[in-house]
Amino acid sequence: MKMQFERREKPMDPVERPRKEDGPKKPDTDRSRDRLLKKMRKVDPKQSEKYRQRTGE
Amino acid sequence: MQRLIGIETEYGIIREDVDESDPVVESMELVRCHRRPFRADWDYSEEDPKQDARGFRAETLQQEQEELDFEKHDRERPFSFHEMKSDLMLGNGARFYNDHTHPEYSTPECLTLKSLIAHDRAGERILHDCAKRRNQILGIEGALQLYKNNTDFHGHSYGCHDNYLLPRTLPFADLVTHLIPFLVTRQIFAGAGKVGVETGHHYTQKGFQLSQRADFFEVEVSIDTMHARPILNSRDEPHADATQYRRLHLILGDSNMSEYTTALKVGTTSLVLQLIEQGLAPKEARLEAPVSTLRAVSRDLSLKQSVTLSDGRSISVIDHQRLYLEAAQKAFSKGDAETQWILSHWQSTLDALEKDPMQLADRIDWVTKLWLLKTFMEAESCAWDDARLPGLDLEYHNIDPERGLFLSLEAEGEIQRFVTDDAITQAMDMPPMDTRAGVRGLIVQKFLKNIHKIQWEKVIFKGNQAQGVYRFDDLFDDKAIKAEIHRLNQCTQVASLLAH
């Protein structure tokens, strides 16, 4: 099954919204998916192995 | 919503161009890439992390031995304590420094959700700007990378703390009774999601869970923050008049990338605190075993597992949150616009979680991350044991817009926003003018060269022009803040600022 973004109807926000968010908008899911997959495939497979941190709070 | 709130975020930091790097030096150098010059001016004299909100002073903290070991190692470095900390109070009222080997950005005290979210995002962008400058100095593009997350997938966690100003008259015991249960199930919408499970320093790549932090909490209440972490931290460090106020220092939460998730996390918590203050918190919501429930809830992606209440009954995790939501709806139906937003989106989020969590892929962090991972797994025909998944989890939190997976989705317009980019840009330089942070930020902007030491609640001036301490421990009244900002704008000399 293909995963998709589904935007649901929601109450109007009382807070100011960015102009580009005005009104419901159907995302261009396939285009986003392709670009994201390209980026995800570029991630170093050993990325998390090399990532070492010290304990914080 | 009118409550003073701030968020502290410890960022993950790594040099990708070398096999090993010193996180103390890297964090220190990162902070010093900020355009505000470093001058060793943080005042630690009144801080006491052993003061316990339960009414006593702890004899010891569990992290002390580790701290002593760090200090021993630190003494081998050619830097003083203050140099390593590299504390900066910025002109926007925020604090930026090296805390426990992580660069930490603490937002200024904010009164509204919009202001808080703008300042939290401003912190991300300030740190990214500093990383770019650091990489220019190193001469290697992308050498230093920063992550707004909470784990290294090797059992080391670092925090994102949400802080709330409360009246001292509110007994800490009431928070223990009524807030802990809410926090345990808050993660169903506030979690940032994690691939795998961490037990001690052991990582097992086993599926996906709702929260980055749930694996690291072992007790219900304690003053500790680095070992045997508590769901409710009892550190009593109000950074305000201690006779009138307490600061609730919540260390349980995940670092959220989504503005919407942060707004819902902090907004709902603030309303629950208001319920507790007014004696209206749902008494039946107490949990039988909060710590084990915290982990069980985090590991149940179906959200179908029941939680056991202290009276022995079982209810669904979503219905547990609804106990708080319904109490808040009854109490605050006539609240201001932000309160209405919180109530409305709290309800719609719980409804969506019950029906189909994937509906929230454009706003709730753990769902967004799960969607990304499932998209990848489907395209690559791989399963949860694929070695690339923890790295993708990490890159979700990268704050470089060129690399970060969340920021890429946001740039594509696929993520629900809560504030505008203009508001974030403004917050990078300007403090919130409706809280005492406005006064502190303007003092830094106008009189930095005269500041000897600074803290959240005071500025110590020293020099030929004027000496003295300017305190704002109890500057919380709206009119008094406006009047003080007006007076500050008229002041051209420190002497005139101190003369009142």
HADDOCK unambig.tbl for C-alpha pairs under 7 A between the chains (distance, minus, plus):
assign (segid A and resid 3 and name CA) (segid B and resid 371 and name CA) 6.95 0.50 0.50
assign (segid A and resid 3 and name CA) (segid B and resid 375 and name CA) 6.31 0.50 0.50
assign (segid A and resid 5 and name CA) (segid B and resid 359 and name CA) 6.86 0.50 0.50
assign (segid A and resid 5 and name CA) (segid B and resid 361 and name CA) 6.22 0.50 0.50
assign (segid A and resid 5 and name CA) (segid B and resid 362 and name CA) 6.95 0.50 0.50
assign (segid A and resid 6 and name CA) (segid B and resid 359 and name CA) 5.37 0.50 0.50
assign (segid A and resid 7 and name CA) (segid B and resid 359 and name CA) 6.45 0.50 0.50
assign (segid A and resid 8 and name CA) (segid B and resid 359 and name CA) 6.77 0.50 0.50
assign (segid A and resid 13 and name CA) (segid B and resid 341 and name CA) 6.30 0.50 0.50
assign (segid A and resid 14 and name CA) (segid B and resid 337 and name CA) 5.63 0.50 0.50
assign (segid A and resid 14 and name CA) (segid B and resid 338 and name CA) 6.87 0.50 0.50
assign (segid A and resid 14 and name CA) (segid B and resid 341 and name CA) 6.32 0.50 0.50
assign (segid A and resid 17 and name CA) (segid B and resid 418 and name CA) 6.61 0.50 0.50
assign (segid A and resid 17 and name CA) (segid B and resid 419 and name CA) 6.55 0.50 0.50
assign (segid A and resid 17 and name CA) (segid B and resid 420 and name CA) 6.86 0.50 0.50
assign (segid A and resid 18 and name CA) (segid B and resid 419 and name CA) 6.68 0.50 0.50
assign (segid A and resid 18 and name CA) (segid B and resid 420 and name CA) 5.00 0.50 0.50
assign (segid A and resid 27 and name CA) (segid B and resid 414 and name CA) 6.38 0.50 0.50
assign (segid A and resid 32 and name CA) (segid B and resid 412 and name CA) 6.88 0.50 0.50
assign (segid A and resid 37 and name CA) (segid B and resid 376 and name CA) 6.42 0.50 0.50
assign (segid A and resid 40 and name CA) (segid B and resid 392 and name CA) 6.71 0.50 0.50
assign (segid A and resid 43 and name CA) (segid B and resid 391 and name CA) 7.00 0.50 0.50
assign (segid A and resid 43 and name CA) (segid B and resid 392 and name CA) 6.89 0.50 0.50
assign (segid A and resid 45 and name CA) (segid B and resid 387 and name CA) 6.63 0.50 0.50
assign (segid A and resid 45 and name CA) (segid B and resid 388 and name CA) 4.71 0.50 0.50
assign (segid A and resid 45 and name CA) (segid B and resid 391 and name CA) 6.52 0.50 0.50
assign (segid A and resid 46 and name CA) (segid B and resid 391 and name CA) 6.94 0.50 0.50
assign (segid A and resid 47 and name CA) (segid B and resid 391 and name CA) 4.93 0.50 0.50
assign (segid A and resid 48 and name CA) (segid B and resid 153 and name CA) 6.85 0.50 0.50
assign (segid A and resid 48 and name CA) (segid B and resid 390 and name CA) 5.83 0.50 0.50
assign (segid A and resid 48 and name CA) (segid B and resid 391 and name CA) 4.62 0.50 0.50
assign (segid A and resid 48 and name CA) (segid B and resid 394 and name CA) 6.79 0.50 0.50
assign (segid A and resid 51 and name CA) (segid B and resid 14 and name CA) 6.94 0.50 0.50
assign (segid A and resid 51 and name CA) (segid B and resid 152 and name CA) 6.01 0.50 0.50
assign (segid A and resid 52 and name CA) (segid B and resid 152 and name CA) 5.59 0.50 0.50
assign (segid A and resid 53 and name CA) (segid B and resid 12 and name CA) 6.83 0.50 0.50
assign (segid A and resid 53 and name CA) (segid B and resid 152 and name CA) 5.80 0.50 0.50
assign (segid A and resid 53 and name CA) (segid B and resid 156 and name CA) 6.30 0.50 0.50
assign (segid A and resid 54 and name CA) (segid B and resid 101 and name CA) 6.76 0.50 0.50
assign (segid A and resid 54 and name CA) (segid B and resid 156 and name CA) 5.94 0.50 0.50
assign (segid A and resid 55 and name CA) (segid B and resid 156 and name CA) 4.71 0.50 0.50
assign (segid A and resid 55 and name CA) (segid B and resid 157 and name CA) 5.25 0.50 0.50
assign (segid A and resid 55 and name CA) (segid B and resid 158 and name CA) 5.85 0.50 0.50
assign (segid A and resid 55 and name CA) (segid B and resid 226 and name CA) 6.89 0.50 0.50
assign (segid A and resid 56 and name CA) (segid B and resid 100 and name CA) 5.66 0.50 0.50
assign (segid A and resid 56 and name CA) (segid B and resid 157 and name CA) 5.99 0.50 0.50
assign (segid A and resid 56 and name CA) (segid B and resid 158 and name CA) 4.08 0.50 0.50
assign (segid A and resid 56 and name CA) (segid B and resid 159 and name CA) 6.54 0.50 0.50
assign (segid A and resid 56 and name CA) (segid B and resid 226 and name CA) 6.11 0.50 0.50
assign (segid A and resid 57 and name CA) (segid B and resid 158 and name CA) 5.13 0.50 0.50
assign (segid A and resid 57 and name CA) (segid B and resid 159 and name CA) 5.27 0.50 0.50
assign (segid A and resid 57 and name CA) (segid B and resid 225 and name CA) 5.09 0.50 0.50
assign (segid A and resid 57 and name CA) (segid B and resid 226 and name CA) 4.78 0.50 0.50
